[in-house]
Amino acid sequence: MKRFCLAIVLATGFVAAAAPAYAQPAPGLAPADRYFGRLKMSILGVRNSLIDLSARVAAHPEDAVSVYEQTLLVDDALHDWAAQFPHDPWLPRFAHGLAELYRKVDTEDARIRKNDTLDWLIATYPQSEYAQRPRI
């Protein structure tokens, strides 16, 4: 009986030790598995879209209107993310990247959006390094 009880205690201890430990996200950080905006974009999706659309408009300026329309969806996801996780330290970087993308699109609507995005960045995250940069 003693051996049986010892076996139960040891087995229970090993099972508890083998259980996965899930990391808790830092306060204010959006979890990587959350999705934002109408397209339900992840944080990685927002980042990749900013990079891809920027490269696309640089390589094919004639696609500016199409890139602008897709940029609006990234903008929507970024604002949804900011509404849910306003203290996420990644937001100023992505907001600046969004403004930079609008600058590259270079249409009248994109110029207005660029200025609106920079105004939002400066007003919402005034202490961030991105808000301190000269306007693009």
C-alpha positions as a Markdown table, in Angstrom:
| # | Residue | x | y | z |
|---|---|---|---|---|
| 1 | Met | 0.0 | 0.0 | 0.0 |
| 2 | Lys | 2.9 | 2.3 | 0.8 |
| 3 | Arg | 4.4 | 1.8 | -2.6 |
| 4 | Phe | 1.0 | 2.4 | -4.3 |
| 5 | Cys | 0.6 | 5.7 | -2.4 |
| 6 | Leu | 4.2 | 6.7 | -3.3 |
| 7 | Ala | 3.5 | 5.9 | -6.9 |
| 8 | Ile | 0.4 | 8.0 | -7.0 |
| 9 | Val | 2.2 | 11.0 | -5.4 |
| 10 | Leu | 5.1 | 10.7 | -7.8 |
| 11 | Ala | 2.9 | 10.4 | -10.8 |
| 12 | Thr | 0.8 | 13.4 | -9.8 |
| 13 | Gly | 3.9 | 15.4 | -9.2 |
| 14 | Phe | 5.3 | 14.5 | -12.6 |
| 15 | Val | 2.1 | 15.3 | -14.4 |
| 16 | Ala | 1.9 | 18.7 | -12.7 |
| 17 | Ala | 5.5 | 19.4 | -13.6 |
| 18 | Ala | 4.9 | 18.3 | -17.2 |
| 19 | Ala | 1.9 | 20.5 | -17.7 |
| 20 | Pro | 2.7 | 23.3 | -20.1 |
| 21 | Ala | 3.2 | 26.8 | -18.7 |
| 22 | Tyr | 1.5 | 29.4 | -20.8 |
| 23 | Ala | 3.1 | 32.8 | -20.8 |
| 24 | Gln | 0.8 | 35.7 | -19.9 |
| 25 | Pro | 1.1 | 38.6 | -22.2 |
| 26 | Ala | 2.5 | 41.8 | -20.7 |
| 27 | Pro | -0.2 | 44.3 | -19.7 |
| 28 | Gly | -1.3 | 46.4 | -22.6 |
| 29 | Leu | 0.2 | 44.2 | -25.3 |
| 30 | Ala | -2.2 | 42.7 | -27.9 |
| 31 | Pro | -1.9 | 38.9 | -28.0 |
| 32 | Ala | -0.5 | 37.6 | -31.3 |
| 33 | Asp | -3.7 | 35.5 | -31.8 |
| 34 | Arg | -6.1 | 38.5 | -31.8 |
| 35 | Tyr | -7.6 | 39.8 | -35.0 |
| 36 | Phe | -8.6 | 43.3 | -35.8 |
| 37 | Gly | -10.6 | 45.3 | -38.2 |
| 38 | Arg | -13.0 | 44.2 | -41.0 |
| 39 | Leu | -10.4 | 41.9 | -42.4 |
| 40 | Lys | -9.6 | 40.4 | -39.0 |
| 41 | Met | -5.9 | 41.0 | -39.4 |
| 42 | Ser | -3.4 | 39.8 | -36.9 |
| 43 | Ile | -0.5 | 42.0 | -35.7 |
| 44 | Leu | 1.7 | 40.1 | -38.1 |
| 45 | Gly | -0.8 | 40.6 | -40.8 |
| 46 | Val | -0.8 | 44.4 | -40.2 |
| 47 | Arg | 3.0 | 44.5 | -40.3 |
| 48 | Asn | 3.3 | 42.3 | -43.4 |
| 49 | Ser | 0.6 | 44.3 | -45.2 |
| 50 | Leu | 2.4 | 47.6 | -44.5 |
| 51 | Ile | 5.7 | 46.1 | -45.9 |
| 52 | Asp | 4.0 | 44.5 | -48.9 |
| 53 | Leu | 1.9 | 47.5 | -49.9 |
| 54 | Ser | 4.8 | 49.8 | -49.5 |
| 55 | Ala | 7.0 | 47.6 | -51.8 |
| 56 | Arg | 4.1 | 47.3 | -54.3 |
| 57 | Val | 3.5 | 51.1 | -54.6 |
| 58 | Ala | 7.3 | 51.7 | -54.9 |
| 59 | Ala | 7.5 | 49.2 | -57.7 |
| 60 | His | 4.2 | 50.0 | -59.4 |
| 61 | Pro | 3.2 | 53.6 | -58.8 |
| 62 | Glu | 0.4 | 53.1 | -61.3 |
| 63 | Asp | -1.3 | 50.8 | -58.8 |
| 64 | Ala | -1.6 | 53.7 | -56.2 |
| 65 | Val | -5.4 | 53.6 | -56.2 |
| 66 | Ser | -5.6 | 49.9 | -55.6 |
| 67 | Val | -2.9 | 50.1 | -52.9 |
| 68 | Tyr | -4.7 | 53.0 | -51.3 |
| 69 | Glu | -7.9 | 50.9 | -51.0 |
| 70 | Gln | -6.0 | 48.1 | -49.4 |
| 71 | Thr | -4.2 | 50.5 | -47.1 |
| 72 | Leu | -7.6 | 51.7 | -45.8 |
| 73 | Leu | -8.2 | 48.1 | -44.5 |
| 74 | Val | -4.9 | 48.1 | -42.7 |
| 75 | Asp | -5.8 | 51.5 | -41.3 |
| 76 | Asp | -9.1 | 50.0 | -40.0 |
| 77 | Ala | -7.3 | 47.1 | -38.4 |
| 78 | Leu | -4.7 | 49.4 | -36.7 |
| 79 | His | -7.4 | 51.6 | -35.3 |
| 80 | Asp | -9.4 | 48.6 | -34.0 |
| 81 | Trp | -6.2 | 47.3 | -32.4 |
| 82 | Ala | -5.6 | 50.7 | -30.8 |
| 83 | Ala | -9.2 | 50.8 | -29.5 |
| 84 | Gln | -8.7 | 47.4 | -27.8 |
| 85 | Phe | -5.1 | 47.8 | -26.6 |
| 86 | Pro | -4.4 | 51.5 | -26.4 |
| 87 | His | -1.2 | 51.1 | -24.5 |
| 88 | Asp | 0.5 | 48.5 | -26.8 |
| 89 | Pro | 4.0 | 49.9 | -27.4 |
| 90 | Trp | 4.0 | 48.6 | -31.0 |
| 91 | Leu | 1.2 | 50.9 | -32.1 |
| 92 | Pro | 3.3 | 54.1 | -32.6 |
| 93 | Arg | 5.7 | 52.2 | -34.9 |
| 94 | Phe | 2.9 | 50.8 | -37.0 |
| 95 | Ala | 1.0 | 54.1 | -37.1 |
| 96 | His | 4.2 | 55.8 | -38.4 |
| 97 | Gly | 4.5 | 53.0 | -41.0 |
| 98 | Leu | 0.9 | 53.6 | -42.0 |
| 99 | Ala | 1.6 | 57.3 | -42.5 |
| 100 | Glu | 4.7 | 56.5 | -44.5 |
| 101 | Leu | 2.7 | 54.2 | -46.7 |
| 102 | Tyr | 0.1 | 56.9 | -47.3 |
| 103 | Arg | 2.9 | 59.3 | -48.2 |
| 104 | Lys | 4.2 | 56.8 | -50.8 |
| 105 | Val | 0.7 | 56.3 | -52.3 |
| 106 | Asp | 0.7 | 60.1 | -53.0 |
| 107 | Thr | -2.9 | 60.7 | -54.0 |
| 108 | Glu | -5.0 | 63.6 | -52.6 |
| 109 | Asp | -6.9 | 61.2 | -50.3 |
| 110 | Ala | -3.7 | 59.5 | -49.2 |
| 111 | Arg | -2.2 | 62.9 | -48.3 |
| 112 | Ile | -5.2 | 63.7 | -46.1 |
| 113 | Arg | -5.0 | 60.2 | -44.5 |
| 114 | Lys | -1.3 | 60.6 | -43.9 |
| 115 | Asn | -1.8 | 63.9 | -42.0 |
| 116 | Asp | -4.7 | 62.4 | -40.0 |
| 117 | Thr | -2.6 | 59.4 | -39.1 |
| 118 | Leu | 0.3 | 61.6 | -38.0 |
| 119 | Asp | -2.0 | 63.8 | -36.0 |
| 120 | Trp | -3.4 | 60.7 | -34.3 |
| 121 | Leu | 0.1 | 59.4 | -33.6 |
| 122 | Ile | 1.3 | 62.7 | -32.1 |
| 123 | Ala | -1.9 | 63.2 | -30.0 |
| 124 | Thr | -2.2 | 59.7 | -28.8 |
| 125 | Tyr | 1.5 | 58.7 | -28.3 |
| 126 | Pro | 3.3 | 62.0 | -27.8 |
| 127 | Gln | 6.2 | 60.4 | -25.9 |
| 128 | Ser | 7.0 | 57.8 | -28.5 |
| 129 | Glu | 10.0 | 58.2 | -30.6 |
| 130 | Tyr | 7.8 | 58.1 | -33.7 |
| 131 | Ala | 5.8 | 61.1 | -32.5 |
| 132 | Gln | 9.1 | 63.0 | -32.0 |
| 133 | Arg | 10.2 | 62.5 | -35.6 |
| 134 | Pro | 9.7 | 65.3 | -38.1 |
| 135 | Arg | 6.5 | 65.1 | -40.1 |
| 136 | Ile | 7.0 | 63.1 | -43.3 |
